Amino acid sequence: MRTFFPSDSCKESQLNGFNPQSWLQVERGKLSKLSSHNSSSSSIESFIKVPEPRILPNYKPVDYVEVLAQIHEELELCPLQERSSLYLLQFQVFKGLGEAKLMRRSLRKAWQKASTVHEKLVFGAWLKYEKQGEELIADLLINCDKCLQEFGPIDIASHLQTDINVAGSHETVSMSGDQVLRNVVFRIHEEKIECDRQKFAALSAPFSAMLNGSFMESLCEDIDLSENNISPSGLRIISDFSVTGSLNGVTPNLLLEILIFANKFCCERLKDACDRKLASLVASREDAVELMGYAIEENSPVLAVSCLQVFLRELPDCLNDERVVEIFSHANRQHRSIMVGLASFSLYCLLSEVAMNLDPRSDKTVCFLERLLESAETDRQRLLAFHQLGCVRLLRKEYDEAEHLFEAILTLSPDYRMFEGRVAASQLHMLVREHIDNWTIADCWLQLYDRWSSVDDIGSLSVIYQMLESDAPKGVLYFRQSLLLLRLNCPEAAMRSLQLARQHAASDHERLVYEGWILYDTSHCEEGLRKAEESIQMKRSFEAFFLKAYALADSSQDSSCSSTVVSLLEDALKCPSDRLRKGQALNNLGSVYVDCGQLDLAADCYSNALKIRHTRAHQGLARVHFLKNNKTTAYEEMTKLIKKARNNASAYEKRSEYCDRELTRADLEMVTQLDPLRVYPYRYRAAVLMDSHKENEAIAELSRAIAFKADLHLLHLRAAFHEHTGDVLGALRDCRAALSVDPNDQEMLELHSRVYSHEP
């Protein structure tokens, strides 16, 4: 999201400009062979308790790398019909790791590789459920003539074909002489319905035997069917069907009556026609609730799946309907087979997740998880089901049951609540505000400028939150909030702020800019570019030109677009804006000049940005000094940033590239102290250890980071280390896990191929 200009976020992926040791070149394919408390504080502690960790029913195996590697290997070898279930397991692993993008990719793969309509339906509904809250994006795409239709309703009947012989299911027996009776009359109480004997006999084996076999009915012209729960109207329709093979203009009630009759007498063509006709009439939840019982009772798969589709498309709301919950809860193995074929485990995985999101302690959550356990066919599926059910039992304080199940493995939200959920954070905020001075809007802008300049993103967020309670223009504030949330790596919260910015936009041209950022941040660069152009046509503004520069840079593959991007940023700087955003534009303009090799122009941009206190420009200026072979000045420039920045872990990380080994190690140790979840320091230390021939220590250092981050570069580097030490199986495991993270990474594919050729 907004990653074209690297200067603002100090992301780890942008640290590849200079790698101190040869081992850090692996990811680019260049590896050679080679005290006490007083009573007052105690009373406070008794109130403000550290909450216990949340019980998360996510599947996170101790050695997730091994599991991902196994899944990748099985995906290469398994039959096509087993791939969806493997991608579902991969989804569960990535969910346990908190990798939202990888989760969604695995789920999409499961949907794409679905071998049955049942799987297609379940995974399509799951993807639709995962996209909750993105209705705005869909609306914007409609306006941009790019409406996503991939998860629309499925034509169930066309996917569930039968092998019934349309011309006739059963042979007729030819009779000679005066025994030939062309027609037969069926009597239902006082009414008589005349039917073609041979056509009616062809409906099923029982009717063929009755009308043409050795039964006395074969010699009768009048047969009583009064005790078979079929009405005269129904029988007339069946008679017509025996001749025409179609059911047109039949009411739903009669179709149900005929379906039951057809099932009773094994009239497969008639039953299939009723099944499909009824399925075409399922238009609402009420229809689906009413007809699902008949579908299961009469073994009508097309009708059952059509009803299921209605339920799944209404998730999560339909799980608040007790009738729907009862259908899913009481379905036995045979019922599940009719309803969802072989995709029972996938279905109850979805239903369990939705139910847990609604209320993990509810009876329906427990019931769905019990059905999930019943549907499990492999040890890994049972493991997942046991774990999730155990977590829910623990949440419900059903400790004995939870223990049994476990023994079988082992601020950014507006509605956030504190003190074990008893107090809304907003209420505590109100109490605290009584003890602080109220700032005017002018004071707030000054405070925001100071904190933004000191790289204090949390402090900046707090100022914006206070400003939102005033009469200040809210669209601009929500937009600034989204920028800060992106810096803090909170994309979902940032998107929510962008949507609020759109809702509170003060003008149409401002609204178009926010819509453009929403589209850009969801990888729809060309659509975002069009929004920027529409906004500029209405009014030339800083934000519109700024957006257009970003979107053009990402949507164009032509390197010559740099000059256009420069021109757009210059146009932006000519438009009115505050120093916070102008500093950002100057910083980004400097980055473009660096990429084009115009270092003096870049230095001017960074210097001008620093004059208006855009502190992050120190990093860009340090980069210019380094590219001019002035490493000492680059180090000094980053030191200035470290002194000014409140949040400076990334600055230490970047400075480490501009010094000798000992200072580099000291800076990276400081990074790990300030932010233990940044992975680059682990990679560097591992490379240094490898250069010192301390292979085991190097692998252990990488393993520390891999334990909390499924990072492609970490796995790649550890695979290379394993290969270097002759551990082919370890290398192969890491290669496969890395390819689960990115199946198309060319360097990983090459390393995997090389290692695989040496597998014992």
C-alpha positions in Angstrom: 0.0 0.0 0.0 1.6 3.3 -1.2 5.0 1.7 -1.4 6.3 3.3 -4.6 8.2 6.0 -2.6 10.3 4.3 0.0 11.5 7.2 2.1 8.6 7.4 4.5 8.4 4.0 6.1 11.9 2.6 6.3 10.4 -0.8 5.4 12.7 -3.8 5.7 12.2 -4.8 2.1 14.0 -1.6 1.1 17.2 -2.5 3.0 18.8 -4.4 0.1 20.7 -1.4 -1.4 23.8 -2.5 0.6 24.4 -5.8 2.1 27.6 -5.9 4.3 28.2 -9.7 3.9 28.1 -12.0 1.0 25.5 -14.2 2.7 23.0 -11.3 2.5 23.1 -11.7 -1.3 21.4 -15.0 -1.1 17.9 -13.6 -1.7 19.2 -12.1 -5.0 20.7 -15.4 -6.1 24.3 -14.4 -5.7 25.5 -17.0 -3.1 29.0 -18.4 -3.9 29.9 -22.0 -3.1 31.4 -21.4 -0.4 12.0 -3.1 43.6 9.2 -2.5 46.0 5.7 -0.8 45.8 3.8 1.4 48.2 0.3 0.8 49.3 -1.1 3.3 46.7 0.6 1.6 43.8 -0.6 -1.8 45.1 -4.2 -0.6 45.1 -3.8 0.7 41.5 -2.3 -2.6 40.4 -5.3 -4.4 41.9 -7.5 -2.4 39.5 -5.4 -2.2 36.4 -4.5 -5.8 35.9 -2.6 -7.1 32.9 -5.3 -9.1 31.0 -4.7 -12.7 30.4 -3.7 -13.6 26.8 -6.7 -14.1 24.5 -7.6 -17.7 23.7 -7.3 -17.8 19.9 -8.6 -21.0 18.3 -6.1 -20.8 15.5 -4.0 -23.6 14.1 -0.4 -22.7 14.8 1.8 -25.8 14.8 5.1 -25.6 16.8 7.0 -26.2 13.6 4.9 -24.5 11.1 7.7 -24.5 8.5 7.6 -28.3 8.5 3.8 -28.3 8.0 4.0 -25.7 5.2 6.7 -27.8 3.5 4.6 -31.0 3.8 1.6 -29.2 2.3 3.7 -27.9 -0.6 5.1 -31.3 -1.3 1.6 -32.9 -1.2 0.2 -30.3 -3.5 2.8 -31.3 -6.1 1.8 -35.0 -5.9 -1.8 -35.3 -4.9 -4.8 -35.9 -7.2 -6.6 -32.8 -8.3 -9.6 -33.4 -6.1 -7.5 -33.2 -3.0 -5.9 -29.8 -3.6 -8.7 -27.7 -2.2 -8.5 -29.4 1.2 -4.7 -28.9 1.3 -5.1 -25.2 0.5 -7.7 -25.0 3.3 -5.1 -26.4 5.7 -2.5 -23.9 4.3 -5.1 -21.2 5.0 -5.4 -22.3 8.6 -1.6 -22.2 9.1 -1.3 -18.7 7.7 -4.3 -17.6 9.8 -2.4 -18.9 12.9 0.6 -16.8 11.8 -1.5 -13.7 11.3 -0.6 -13.5 7.6 -3.8 -11.9 6.3 -2.7 -11.6 2.6 -1.4 -15.2 2.5 -4.6 -16.4 4.2 -6.7 -14.9 1.5 -4.5 -16.1 -1.3 -4.7 -19.7 0.0 -8.5 -19.4 0.3 -8.6 -18.1 -3.3 -6.5 -21.1 -4.4 -8.9 -23.5 -2.7 -11.7 -21.8 -4.6 -9.8 -21.9 -7.9 -8.9 -25.6 -7.5 -12.3 -26.7 -6.3 -13.1 -30.0 -8.1 -16.9 -30.0 -7.3 -19.7 -27.5 -7.2 -19.9 -28.0 -3.5 -16.4 -26.9 -2.9 -16.8 -24.0 -5.3 -19.8 -22.9 -3.4 -18.3 -23.2 0.1 -15.0 -21.4 -0.8 -16.7 -18.8 -2.9 -19.0 -18.0 0.1 -15.9 -18.0 2.4 -14.1 -15.5 0.2 -17.2 -13.3 0.1 -17.4 -13.5 3.9 -13.7 -12.5 4.2 -14.5 -9.4 2.1 -17.0 -8.1 4.5 -16.6 -4.3 4.9 -15.3 -3.9 1.3 -18.7 -3.1 -0.2 -17.4 0.4 -0.8 -14.6 -0.9 -3.0 -17.1 -3.0 -5.0 -19.3 0.1 -5.5 -16.3 2.1 -6.6 -15.3 -0.7 -9.1 -18.8 -0.7 -10.5 -18.4 3.0 -11.2 -15.1 2.3 -12.8 -16.7 -0.4 -15.1 -14.8 -3.2 -13.3 -17.4 -5.0 -11.2 -16.1 -8.2 -9.6 -18.6 -11.0 -10.4 -16.5 -14.0 -9.5 -18.4 -14.9 -6.3 -21.8 -14.5 -7.8 -24.5 -17.2 -7.6 -23.6 -20.5 -9.2 -25.9 -22.3 -11.6 -26.2 -25.5 -9.5 -28.2 -27.5 -12.0 -25.7 -27.2 -14.7 -22.9 -28.4 -12.4 -24.9 -31.4 -11.1 -25.6 -33.5 -14.2 -27.1 -36.9 -14.0 -26.6 -40.0 -16.1 -30.3 -40.8 -16.4 -31.3 -42.1 -19.9 -33.7 -39.4 -21.1 -35.1 -41.6 -23.8 -36.4 -44.1 -21.2 -35.0 -45.7 -18.1 -36.5 -49.2 -18.5 -37.3 -51.6 -21.3 -40.9 -52.3 -22.0 -42.3 -55.9 -22.4 -44.0 -56.5 -25.7 -47.3 -58.4 -25.3 -49.1 -60.2 -28.1 -52.7 -60.7 -29.3 -55.6 -59.6 -27.2 -53.2 -59.1 -24.2 -51.9 -55.8 -25.7 -53.5 -53.0 -23.7 -52.5 -49.6 -25.0 -53.8 -47.6 -22.1 -54.3 -48.0 -18.5 -56.7 -46.1 -16.2 -55.5 -45.2 -12.7 -58.2 -44.5 -10.2 -57.7 -42.2 -7.2 -60.9 -42.4 -5.1 -63.7 -41.3 -7.5 -61.4 -39.8 -10.2 -59.9 -41.7 -13.2 -56.8 -40.7 -15.1 -56.1 -42.4 -18.4 -52.4 -43.0 -19.1 -50.2 -44.5 -21.9 -49.3 -47.9 -20.4 -45.8 -48.3 -22.0 -44.9 -44.6 -21.4 -45.9 -44.9 -17.8 -44.1 -48.2 -17.4 -40.9 -46.6 -18.7 -40.9 -44.2 -15.6 -39.4 -46.9 -13.3 -38.6 -50.5 -12.8 -41.5 -51.0 -10.3 -44.0 -49.5 -12.8 -42.5 -51.6 -15.6 -42.9 -54.8 -13.6 -46.4 -53.9 -12.5 -47.8 -52.9 -15.9 -45.9 -55.4 -18.1 -44.7 -58.2 -15.8 -46.4 -61.2 -14.2 -48.5 -59.1 -11.8 -52.2 -59.2 -12.2 -52.2 -55.4 -12.9 -50.5 -56.1 -16.2 -53.9 -57.5 -17.4 -56.0 -54.8 -15.8 -57.3 -51.7 -17.5 -58.3 -50.1 -14.2 -55.8 -49.8 -11.3 -56.5 -48.2 -7.9 -53.7 -45.9 -6.7 -55.8 -44.2 -4.0 -53.5 -45.2 -1.1 -50.3 -43.8 -2.5 -50.5 -40.2 -1.4 -50.8 -38.8 -4.9 -53.6 -36.4 -5.9 -55.5 -36.6 -9.2 -53.8 -33.4 -10.3 -50.4 -34.8 -9.4 -51.0 -38.0 -11.3 -52.2 -36.1 -14.4 -48.9 -34.2 -14.4 -47.0 -37.4 -14.0 -48.9 -38.9 -17.0 -48.1 -35.9 -19.1 -44.4 -36.1 -18.1 -44.3 -39.8 -19.1 -45.2 -38.6 -22.6 -43.5 -35.2 -22.9 -40.6 -35.5 -20.5 -41.1 -32.0 -19.1 -42.7 -30.3 -16.1 -44.0 -26.9 -17.1 -46.3 -24.6 -15.1 -46.5 -26.9 -12.1 -47.0 -25.3 -8.7 -44.4 -25.8 -5.9 -46.9 -27.8 -3.8 -47.6 -30.2 -6.6 -43.9 -30.5 -7.4 -43.2 -31.6 -3.8 -46.0 -34.1 -4.0 -44.7 -35.5 -7.2 -41.1 -35.6 -5.9 -42.2 -37.7 -2.9 -44.1 -40.0 -5.3 -41.2 -40.3 -7.7 -38.8 -41.1 -4.9 -41.2 -43.8 -3.5 -41.5 -45.5 -6.8 -37.9 -45.0 -8.0 -38.9 -42.8 -11.0 -35.4 -41.4 -11.5 -36.1 -39.1 -14.5 -39.2 -37.7 -12.9 -37.5 -37.2 -9.6 -34.5 -35.4 -11.2 -36.9 -33.1 -13.1 -38.8 -32.3 -9.9 -35.5 -31.8 -8.1 -34.2 -29.3 -10.7 -37.6 -27.5 -11.0 -37.8 -27.0 -7.3 -34.2 -25.8 -7.2 -35.0 -23.1 -9.7 -37.7 -21.8 -7.4 -35.4 -21.2 -4.3 -35.2 -17.4 -4.2 -35.0 -16.5 -0.5 -34.1 -17.8 2.9 -37.7 -18.6 3.6 -37.8 -20.8 0.5 -34.5 -22.5 1.4 -35.6 -23.2 5.0 -38.9 -24.7 3.8 -37.4 -26.8 1.0 -34.2 -28.0 2.6 -36.1 -30.6 4.7 -37.7 -32.1 1.6 -34.4 -32.1 -0.2 -32.7 -34.1 2.6 -35.7 -36.4 3.2 -36.1 -37.2 -0.5 -32.4 -37.2 -1.4 -32.7 -34.4 -3.8 -29.1 -33.0 -4.3 -29.8 -30.2 -6.7 -32.5 -28.7 -4.4 -30.3 -29.2 -1.3 -27.3 -27.5 -2.8 -29.5 -24.6 -4.1 -30.9 -24.1 -0.6 -27.3 -24.3 0.8 -26.2 -21.6 -1.6 -28.9 -19.2 -0.3 -27.8 -19.8 3.3 -24.1 -19.3 2.6 -24.6 -16.1 0.6 -26.4 -14.6 3.6 -23.5 -15.3 6.1 -23.2 -14.2 8.8 -26.8 -13.0 9.2 -28.4 -16.4 8.5 -26.7 -17.9 11.6 -28.9 -15.6 13.7 -31.9 -17.6 12.3 -32.5 -20.6 14.6 -34.1 -22.5 11.7 -31.0 -22.4 9.7 -28.8 -23.2 12.7 -31.0 -26.3 13.4 -30.6 -27.5 9.8 -26.8 -27.4 10.0 -26.6 -28.6 13.6 -28.8 -31.7 13.2 -27.4 -32.9 9.8 -26.0 -36.4 10.1 -23.4 -37.9 7.8 -26.0 -38.9 5.2 -27.7 -35.5 5.3 -24.4 -33.8 4.9 -23.5 -35.9 1.9 -26.8 -34.8 0.2 -26.3 -31.2 1.1 -22.6 -30.7 0.4 -21.2 -33.8 -1.1 -17.6 -34.5 -0.1 -17.1 -30.9 1.1 -18.5 -31.4 4.6 -15.3 -30.6 6.4 -14.8 -27.4 4.4 -18.4 -26.3 5.1 -18.2 -26.8 8.8 -14.8 -25.0 8.9 -16.6 -22.0 7.4 -19.6 -22.2 9.7 -17.4 -22.7 12.8 -15.4 -19.6 11.9 -18.4 -17.4 11.3 -20.0 -18.7 14.6 -16.9 -18.1 16.6 -16.7 -14.5 15.2 -20.3 -14.0 16.3 -20.0 -15.6 19.7 -17.3 -18.2 20.5 -19.1 -19.3 23.6 -22.4 -20.0 22.0 -24.1 -23.4 21.8 -24.2 -23.2 18.0 -20.4 -22.7 17.9 -19.9 -25.9 19.9 -22.4 -27.8 17.7 -20.7 -26.7 14.5 -17.3 -27.7 15.8 -18.7 -31.1 16.8 -20.0 -31.6 13.3 -16.6 -30.4 12.1 -15.0 -33.2 14.1 -17.4 -35.7 12.7 -16.6 -34.6 9.2 -12.8 -34.8 9.6 -11.2 -37.5 7.5 -7.5 -37.0 8.1 -5.4 -36.7 11.3 -4.6 -33.1 10.5 -8.3 -32.3 10.1 -9.0 -33.9 13.4 -6.2 -32.0 15.0 -7.6 -28.7 13.8 -11.1 -29.7 15.0 -9.9 -30.9 18.4 -8.0 -27.7 19.0 -10.7 -25.3 18.0 -13.3 -27.2 20.0 -11.0 -27.4 23.0 -10.4 -23.6 22.8 -14.2 -23.0 22.8 -14.7 -25.4 25.7 -12.0 -23.5 27.6 -13.7 -20.1 26.8 -17.0 -21.6 28.2 -15.1 -22.7 31.4 -15.8 -26.3 30.6 -12.4 -27.3 31.8 -12.7 -31.1 31.9 -14.0 -31.2 28.4 -11.3 -28.8 27.2 -8.5 -30.8 28.8 -9.7 -33.9 27.1 -9.8 -32.2 23.7 -6.4 -30.6 24.1 -4.9 -33.9 25.1 -6.3 -35.4 21.9 -2.4 -31.6 20.3 -1.8 -28.6 22.6 -6.4 0.8 20.1 -6.8 0.5 16.8 -10.5 -0.4 17.2 -13.1 2.3 18.0 -15.1 -0.1 20.2 -12.1 -1.3 22.2 -12.9 -2.1 25.8 -10.5 -2.1 28.8 -10.3 -3.8 32.2 -11.4 -7.2 31.0 -14.1 -5.7 28.8 -15.9 -3.9 31.5 -15.1 -0.3 30.5 -15.2 1.2 27.0 -11.9 2.9 26.2 -13.8 6.0 25.2 -15.1 6.4 28.7 -11.7 6.3 30.3 -10.6 8.8 27.7 -13.3 11.2 28.9 -12.2 10.8 32.5 -8.6 11.5 31.7 -9.4 14.6 29.6 -10.8 16.3 32.8 -7.2 16.6 34.0 -5.6 18.1 30.9 -5.7 21.4 29.3 -7.9 21.7 26.2 -6.2 22.8 23.1 -7.6 25.1 20.4 -7.5 23.9 16.8 -4.4 26.1 16.3 -2.7 24.4 19.2 -3.6 21.0 17.8 -2.1 21.8 14.4 1.1 22.9 16.1 1.2 19.8 18.2 0.6 17.6 15.2 3.3 19.4 13.3 5.8 18.9 16.2 5.0 15.2 16.6 4.9 14.5 12.9 8.3 16.1 12.6 9.7 14.1 15.5 8.5 10.9 13.9 6.1 10.2 16.7 3.3 8.4 14.9 1.5 7.3 18.1 1.6 10.9 19.4 0.4 12.2 16.1 -2.5 9.8 16.2 -3.6 11.0 19.6 -3.6 14.6 18.4 -5.7 13.8 15.4 -8.1 11.9 17.6 -8.6 15.0 19.8 -9.0 17.1 16.7 -11.8 14.8 15.4 -13.8 15.8 18.5 -13.8 19.4 17.4 -15.4 21.2 14.5 -12.3 20.9 12.3 -12.8 19.4 8.8 -13.0 15.7 9.4 -12.2 14.4 5.9 -8.7 15.8 6.0 -8.2 14.5 9.5 -9.4 11.0 8.8 -7.1 11.0 5.7 -4.1 12.0 7.9 -5.1 9.3 10.3 -5.0 6.7 7.5 -1.4 7.8 6.6 -0.2 7.3 10.2 -1.9 3.9 10.5 -0.2 2.7 7.3 3.2 3.7 8.8 2.3 1.7 11.9 1.5 -1.3 9.6 -2.2 -1.3 10.4 -3.8 -1.6 6.9 -7.3 -2.6 8.0 -7.6 0.4 10.4 -6.1 2.6 7.7 -8.8 1.5 5.2 -11.5 2.2 7.8 -10.1 5.7 8.2 -10.0 6.2 4.4 -13.6 5.2 4.2 -14.5 7.7 6.9 -12.5 10.4 5.0 -14.7 9.7 2.0 -17.8 10.0 4.0 -16.8 13.3 5.5 -15.2 14.9 2.4 -16.0 18.6 2.1 -16.3 18.6 -1.7 -16.6 16.3 -4.7 -13.0 16.8 -5.8 -11.8 15.9 -2.3 -14.1 12.8 -2.2 -12.7 11.6 -5.5 -9.2 11.8 -4.1 -10.1 9.6 -1.1 -11.9 7.1 -3.5 -8.8 7.0 -5.6 -6.6 6.2 -2.5 -9.1 3.4 -1.5 -8.8 1.9 -5.0 -5.0 2.3 -5.1 -4.6 0.7 -1.7 -6.6 -2.3 -2.8 -4.4 -2.8 -5.9 -6.7 -1.1 -8.4 -4.1 1.4 -9.6 -5.6 2.2 -12.9 -9.0 2.9 -11.4 -7.4 5.1 -8.7 -5.5 7.0 -11.5 -8.8 7.8 -13.2 -10.3 9.1 -9.9 -7.3 11.4 -9.6 -7.8 12.7 -13.1 -11.5 13.3 -12.5 -10.6 15.3 -9.3 -8.0 17.4 -11.2 -10.6 18.2 -13.9 -12.8 19.7 -11.1 -10.0 21.4 -9.2 -6.2 21.4 -9.3 -5.2 20.3 -5.8 -2.1 19.0 -4.0 -3.7 15.7 -3.0 -5.1 15.0 -6.5 -1.7 15.5 -8.1 0.0 13.5 -5.3 -2.4 10.6 -5.8 -1.9 10.7 -9.6 1.9 10.5 -9.2 1.6 7.4 -7.0 -1.0 5.7 -9.1 0.9 6.4 -12.4 4.1 5.1 -10.9 2.5 1.8 -10.0 0.2 1.3 -13.0 2.8 2.1 -15.7 5.5 -0.4 -16.6 7.4 2.2 -18.7 10.5 3.5 -17.0 10.1 6.8 -18.9 7.1 7.6 -16.7 9.6 9.0 -14.1 9.6 12.4 -15.8 5.8 12.5 -15.7 5.8 11.6 -12.0 8.3 14.4 -11.4 6.1 16.9 -13.2 3.0 15.7 -11.2 4.8 16.2 -7.9 6.0 19.6 -9.0 2.4 20.5 -9.9 1.4 19.3 -6.4 3.9 21.5 -4.7 2.5 24.5 -6.6 -0.9 23.9 -5.0 -1.9 25.1 -1.5 -1.2 22.6 1.3 0.3 22.5 4.7 4.0 21.9 5.4 3.4 18.3 6.6 2.2 17.2 3.1 4.6 19.4 1.2 7.5 17.9 3.1 6.2 14.5 2.1 6.0 15.5 -1.6 9.6 17.0 -1.5 10.8 13.8 0.1 9.2 11.6 -2.6 10.4 13.9 -5.4 13.9 13.4 -4.0 13.4 9.6 -4.2 12.4 9.8 -7.9 15.5 11.9 -8.7 17.7 9.3 -6.9 16.2 6.5 -9.0 16.9 8.6 -12.1 20.5 9.2 -11.0 20.0 12.9 -10.5 21.7 13.1 -7.1 22.1 16.9 -6.9 18.5 17.5 -7.6 17.6 14.8 -5.0 19.8 16.5 -2.4 18.1 19.8 -3.0 14.6 18.2 -2.5 15.7 16.5 0.7 17.3 19.7 2.0 14.2 21.7 1.3 12.1 19.1 3.0 14.3 19.4 6.1 13.9 23.2 6.1 10.1 22.6 6.8 11.0 19.9 9.4 10.2 16.8 7.4 12.6 14.8 9.5 12.4 11.6 7.5 14.2 13.4 4.7 17.5 12.8 6.6 17.2 9.2 5.4 17.0 10.2 1.8 19.9 12.7 2.1 21.9 9.9 3.7 21.2 7.7 0.7 22.5 10.5 -1.6 25.7 10.9 0.4 26.2 7.1 0.2 25.7 7.0 -3.5 28.3 9.8 -3.8 30.7 7.4 -2.0 30.6 9.5 1.2 29.7 6.8 3.7 30.8 8.8 6.8 28.5 11.7 5.9 25.6 9.2 5.3 26.2 7.8 8.8 26.2 11.3 10.3 22.9 12.1 8.5 21.2 9.0 9.9 22.5 9.9 13.3 20.7 13.2 13.1 17.5 11.3 12.3 18.0 9.0 15.3 18.4 12.0 17.6 15.2 13.7 16.3 13.0 10.6 15.9 10.8 9.4 18.8 10.3 6.1 17.0 13.8 5.3 15.6 14.2 1.5 15.3 14.0 1.8 11.5 16.5 4.6 11.6 19.0 2.5 13.5 18.4 -0.2 11.0 19.1 2.0 8.1 22.2 3.6 9.7 23.7 0.1 10.1 24.3 0.0 6.4 26.6 3.0 6.5 29.3 1.8 9.1 31.8 -0.9 9.8 30.9 -4.3 11.1 31.2 -3.6 14.8 29.0 -0.4 14.7 26.6 -2.3 12.4 26.2 -5.0 14.9 25.6 -2.5 17.7 23.0 -0.6 15.7 21.1 -3.9 14.9 21.2 -5.0 18.5 19.6 -1.7 19.4 16.9 -2.4 16.7 16.1 -5.7 18.2 15.8 -4.1 21.7 13.5 -1.4 20.3 11.4 -3.6 18.0 12.1 -7.3 18.4 9.8 -8.2 15.5 11.9 -6.5 12.8 13.6 -9.4 10.9 16.5 -7.7 9.1 18.8 -7.7 12.2 18.4 -11.5 12.5 19.3 -11.9 8.8 22.4 -9.8 9.2 23.6 -11.5 12.4 23.1 -14.9 10.8 25.1 -13.8 7.8 28.0 -12.6 10.0 27.9 -15.9 11.9 28.0 -17.8 8.7 31.0 -15.9 7.4 32.7 -16.8 10.7 31.9 -20.5 10.0 29.5 -20.7 12.9 26.9 -22.5 10.9 24.7 -23.8 13.7 24.6 -20.5 15.4 23.7 -18.8 12.1 20.8 -21.2 11.5 19.6 -20.7 15.1 19.6 -16.9 14.7 17.4 -17.3 11.6 15.2 -19.7 13.4 14.5 -17.1 16.2 13.0 -14.8 13.6 11.2 -17.6 11.6 9.4 -18.6 14.8 7.4 -15.4 14.6 7.5 -14.4 11.0 6.8 -16.5 7.9 9.3 -14.4 5.8 10.4 -15.4 2.4 13.9 -14.0 2.7 14.4 -15.7 6.1 13.3 -19.1 4.8 15.4 -18.6 1.6 18.5 -17.7 3.6 18.1 -20.7 6.0 17.5 -23.0 3.1 20.8 -21.8 1.6 22.6 -22.3 4.9 21.2 -25.9 5.1 22.4 -26.5 1.6 25.8 -25.2 2.4 26.1 -27.5 5.4 24.9 -30.5 3.4 21.5 -30.8 5.2 19.5 -31.5 2.0 16.3 -32.4 3.8 16.4 -29.2 5.9 17.1 -27.1 2.8 14.2 -28.9 1.0 11.8 -28.3 3.9 12.6 -24.5 4.0 12.4 -24.3 0.2 8.9 -25.8 0.2 7.7 -23.6 3.1 9.1 -20.5 1.3 7.2 -21.5 -1.9 4.1 -21.8 0.2 4.6 -18.1 1.0 5.3 -17.2 -2.6 4.9 -20.0 -5.2 6.2 -17.8 -8.0 9.5 -16.6 -6.6 12.0 -17.5 -9.3 15.1 -17.7 -7.0 13.3 -20.0 -4.6 12.2 -22.2 -7.5 15.8 -22.4 -8.7 17.1 -23.2 -5.3 14.3 -25.8 -4.8 15.2 -27.4 -8.1 18.9 -27.6 -7.2 18.3 -29.0 -3.7 15.6 -31.5 -5.0 18.1 -32.9 -7.4 20.4 -33.9 -4.5 17.6 -35.3 -2.3 18.7 -38.8 -1.1 
